[in-house]
């Protein structure tokens, strides 16, 4: 698959600040947020392996409480 670069010029400061806020809420970089916005806009298919890898990276290094672990185990048994 060919990958292209896009350069956006003259982006209003207000838009950039909004993108930064939106990206922070989603725990993504501005570039990742723009990828998500564009994928949704053009109806791009989401690669499940890529999505899983994204979540894996987001959760990397987190420590889980015993209560959270117990809740997850209980959910899996349903």
Backbone as CSV, one residue per row, in Angstrom:
resi,resn,N_x,N_y,N_z,CA_x,CA_y,CA_z,C_x,C_y,C_z
1,UNK,0.851,-1.183,0.000,0.000,0.000,0.000,0.891,1.239,0.000
2,UNK,0.624,2.163,-0.873,1.366,3.414,-0.950,0.898,4.344,0.152
3,UNK,1.828,5.023,0.786,1.503,5.973,1.843,1.904,7.362,1.376
4,UNK,1.015,8.318,1.526,1.272,9.681,1.077,1.369,10.626,2.267
5,UNK,2.041,11.730,2.062,2.119,12.785,3.064,1.231,13.938,2.624
6,UNK,0.669,14.626,3.602,-0.158,15.796,3.325,0.380,16.948,4.165
7,UNK,0.480,18.106,3.566,0.915,19.307,4.267,-0.262,20.275,4.327
8,UNK,-0.633,20.690,5.505,-1.714,21.666,5.669,-1.095,23.024,5.968
9,UNK,-1.401,23.980,5.151,-0.874,25.328,5.355,-1.985,26.247,5.825
10,UNK,-1.585,27.291,6.501,-2.507,28.348,6.950,-3.632,27.797,7.830
11,UNK,-3.285,26.860,8.676,-4.257,26.291,9.603,-4.506,27.305,10.725
12,UNK,-5.744,27.711,10.928,-6.012,28.682,11.992,-5.573,28.142,13.365
13,UNK,-5.022,29.007,14.191,-4.564,28.616,15.522,-5.679,27.938,16.322
14,UNK,-6.885,28.449,16.156,-8.037,27.892,16.884,-8.247,26.424,16.525
15,UNK,-8.084,26.087,15.251,-8.239,24.697,14.814,-7.171,23.812,15.432
16,UNK,-5.933,24.308,15.425,-4.838,23.520,15.984,-5.058,23.271,17.473
17,UNK,-5.490,24.291,18.194,-5.754,24.118,19.631,-6.882,23.112,19.856
18,UNK,-7.907,23.179,19.025,-9.020,22.229,19.134,-8.540,20.810,18.850
19,UNK,-7.699,20.659,17.832,-7.144,19.338,17.517,-6.299,18.807,18.668
20,UNK,-5.490,19.659,19.257,-4.649,19.247,20.388,-5.508,18.789,21.562
21,UNK,-6.579,19.535,21.851,-7.480,19.170,22.949,-8.173,17.840,22.657
22,UNK,-8.648,17.697,21.431,-9.337,16.459,21.044,-8.380,15.263,21.113
23,UNK,-7.162,15.458,20.647,-6.153,14.396,20.691,-5.836,14.014,22.135
24,UNK,-5.706,14.996,22.992,-5.408,14.718,24.402,-6.536,13.921,25.047
25,UNK,-7.775,14.267,24.738,-8.913,13.523,25.294,-8.916,12.078,24.828
26,UNK,-8.416,11.840,23.612,-8.377,10.492,23.040,-7.065,9.769,23.343
27,UNK,-6.175,10.445,24.086,-4.854,9.883,24.408,-4.088,9.543,23.131
28,UNK,-4.144,10.478,22.170,-3.444,10.305,20.901,-2.620,11.555,20.613
29,UNK,-1.687,11.416,19.690,-0.967,12.583,19.191,-1.894,13.317,18.216
30,UNK,-1.520,14.533,17.867,-2.311,15.285,16.891,-2.341,14.525,15.564
31,UNK,-1.217,13.954,15.180,-1.173,13.192,13.923,-2.102,11.984,13.978
32,UNK,-2.090,11.255,15.089,-2.991,10.107,15.228,-4.443,10.555,15.194
33,UNK,-4.723,11.702,15.802,-6.094,12.224,15.803,-6.527,12.587,14.384
34,UNK,-5.634,13.215,13.640,-5.953,13.552,12.249,-6.172,12.293,11.415
35,UNK,-5.386,11.271,11.645,-5.590,9.990,10.945,-6.984,9.450,11.248
36,UNK,-7.389,9.490,12.517,-8.704,8.981,12.910,-9.821,9.793,12.257
37,UNK,-9.659,11.113,12.240,-10.669,11.988,11.633,-10.788,11.696,10.138
38,UNK,-9.641,11.592,9.466,-9.664,11.319,8.023,-10.213,9.931,7.711
39,UNK,-9.846,8.940,8.506,-10.356,7.587,8.283,-11.878,7.560,8.405
40,UNK,-12.394,8.272,9.389,-13.852,8.332,9.560,-14.499,9.086,8.397
41,UNK,-13.866,10.168,7.960,-14.435,10.999,6.887,-14.481,10.275,5.555
42,UNK,-13.479,9.469,5.264,-13.439,8.794,3.960,-13.935,7.356,4.050
43,UNK,-14.380,6.946,5.231,-14.907,5.597,5.385,-13.830,4.542,5.346
44,UNK,-12.658,4.905,5.823,-11.543,3.962,5.814,-11.796,2.774,6.716
45,UNK,-11.403,1.609,6.235,-11.530,0.406,7.039,-10.462,0.411,8.122
46,UNK,-10.828,-0.037,9.290,-9.899,-0.113,10.400,-9.298,-1.503,10.429
47,UNK,-7.989,-1.568,10.422,-7.278,-2.839,10.516,-7.331,-3.286,11.976
48,UNK,-7.986,-4.413,12.275,-8.132,-4.832,13.666,-6.792,-5.066,14.367
49,UNK,-5.791,-5.552,13.631,-4.485,-5.762,14.248,-3.822,-4.432,14.600
50,UNK,-3.991,-3.447,13.726,-3.442,-2.122,14.001,-4.153,-1.490,15.198
51,UNK,-5.463,-1.664,15.268,-6.229,-1.131,16.391,-5.799,-1.795,17.694
52,UNK,-5.637,-3.114,17.669,-5.187,-3.828,18.866,-3.803,-3.350,19.291
53,UNK,-2.916,-3.133,18.316,-1.571,-2.648,18.624,-1.622,-1.259,19.245
54,UNK,-2.525,-0.416,18.763,-2.690,0.927,19.326,-3.110,0.844,20.787
55,UNK,-4.091,-0.009,21.086,-4.539,-0.155,22.467,-3.437,-0.749,23.342
56,UNK,-2.709,-1.710,22.799,-1.613,-2.332,23.544,-0.581,-1.283,23.952
57,UNK,-0.224,-0.384,23.011,0.745,0.674,23.308,0.190,1.638,24.356
58,UNK,-1.106,1.962,24.259,-1.711,2.882,25.226,-1.699,2.301,26.641
59,UNK,-1.893,1.003,26.739,-1.999,0.364,28.057,-0.659,-0.118,28.595
60,UNK,0.359,-0.041,27.784,1.677,-0.532,28.169,2.175,0.158,29.445
61,UNK,2.623,-0.649,30.382,3.189,-0.112,31.613,2.180,0.224,32.694
62,UNK,0.906,0.094,32.400,-0.104,0.384,33.430,-0.159,-0.751,34.439
63,UNK,-0.424,-0.388,35.641,-0.568,-1.382,36.698,-2.054,-1.459,37.062
64,UNK,-2.524,-2.665,37.238,-3.942,-2.876,37.511,-4.135,-3.223,38.985
65,UNK,-5.181,-2.648,39.576,-5.500,-2.965,40.964,-6.094,-4.361,41.028
66,UNK,-6.062,-4.953,42.195,-6.643,-6.291,42.373,-8.141,-6.280,42.072
67,UNK,-8.817,-5.186,42.400,-10.252,-5.078,42.115,-10.490,-5.088,40.609
68,UNK,-9.666,-4.353,39.859,-9.815,-4.317,38.404,-9.564,-5.699,37.809
69,UNK,-8.541,-6.381,38.291,-8.229,-7.724,37.797,-9.391,-8.670,38.075
70,UNK,-9.948,-8.596,39.276,-11.082,-9.453,39.635,-12.287,-9.153,38.742
71,UNK,-12.536,-7.878,38.471,-13.655,-7.494,37.597,-13.462,-8.033,36.184
72,UNK,-12.236,-7.946,35.677,-11.954,-8.449,34.326,-12.170,-9.959,34.283
73,UNK,-11.665,-10.663,35.294,-11.857,-12.123,35.326,-13.326,-12.485,35.389
74,UNK,-14.085,-11.762,36.187,-15.524,-12.010,36.301,-16.206,-11.780,34.954
75,UNK,-15.825,-10.708,34.256,-16.390,-10.422,32.942,-16.104,-11.536,31.950
76,UNK,-14.903,-12.062,31.989,-14.508,-13.116,31.047,-15.299,-14.406,31.275
77,UNK,-15.762,-14.632,32.489,-16.490,-15.863,32.813,-17.945,-15.805,32.384
78,UNK,-18.430,-14.637,32.012,-19.828,-14.509,31.602,-20.087,-15.120,30.270
